[in-house]
């Protein structure tokens, strides 16, 4: 089944509803001025990369890319699950590198 087809299904796994979730995650966006606009990526998730003609456009595109990557990761984490699972939130302090 194609991944995009699984998106609505993933929201229903174990009562998970990503549309109503009020959790806020904070990530570090890195912007680099390049010819024709900006390239941007998420420092904590190097596979999340985007671009835009302006910094504001790159930020919007990067947010969309991050949301899609997080939702895809959630789907893939349940892809081969058999039986009951327990989900739990974890928290830890983040130390800045710069």
Secondary structure as UniProt FT lines:
FT   HELIX           3..10
FT   TURN            11..12
FT   HELIX           13..15
FT   TURN            18..20
FT   STRAND          29..34
FT   TURN            35..36
FT   STRAND          37..42
FT   TURN            43..44
FT   STRAND          45..52
FT   HELIX           55..78
FT   TURN            79..80
//
